[in-house]
Amino acid sequence: MSFMATFELYRRSTIGMRLTKTLDEMVSSGILGPKVAIQVLVQFDKSMAEALDAQVKTKVNEAF
């Protein structure tokens, strides 16, 4: 699985979808600019990767 595909999984999680929806609403209402919303999503991706790397001890290997 590629690096970007992994981030896509985080964004498809419940918390990722809620974050994206909230950011979209904030951009639409003028509370945030699009650049800031993107920065928040990029930080979310990094934080999820770091948290899972630090806390998950079991790894799944794909077998083809």
C-alpha positions in Angstrom: 0.0 0.0 0.0 1.4 3.4 -0.9 2.0 6.2 1.5 -0.8 8.3 0.0 -3.2 5.4 0.0 -2.5 5.0 3.8 -3.5 8.6 4.3 -6.7 8.1 2.3 -7.6 5.4 4.8 -7.3 7.8 7.7 -9.4 10.4 5.9 -12.1 7.7 5.2 -12.3 6.9 9.0 -15.2 8.4 10.9 -13.0 11.0 12.5 -11.4 11.8 9.2 -14.7 12.3 7.5 -16.1 14.5 10.3 -12.9 16.6 10.3 -13.2 17.0 6.5 -16.9 18.0 6.8 -16.2 20.5 9.5 -13.3 22.0 7.6 -15.5 22.3 4.5 -18.2 24.1 6.5 -15.6 26.4 8.0 -14.2 27.3 4.6 -17.7 27.8 3.2 -18.6 30.2 6.0 -15.4 32.1 5.7 -14.0 31.1 9.1 -11.0 29.4 7.6 -9.2 29.8 4.3 -8.7 26.8 2.0 -4.9 26.8 2.7 -5.4 26.5 6.4 -7.9 23.7 5.9 -5.4 21.8 3.8 -2.7 22.3 6.4 -5.1 20.9 9.1 -5.7 17.8 6.9 -2.0 17.3 6.3 -1.3 17.5 10.0 -4.1 15.1 10.7 -2.5 12.6 8.3 0.9 13.0 10.0 -0.6 12.7 13.4 -2.6 9.6 12.6 0.5 7.9 11.1 2.6 8.8 14.1 0.0 7.7 16.6 -0.6 4.3 14.9 3.1 3.7 14.5 3.7 4.4 18.2 0.7 2.6 19.6 -0.1 -0.4 17.3 2.2 -3.3 17.8 0.6 -5.8 15.4 1.2 -5.6 11.7 -0.8 -7.1 8.9 1.0 -8.5 5.9 -0.8 -8.7 2.6 -0.4 -12.2 0.9 -1.0 -12.5 -2.8 
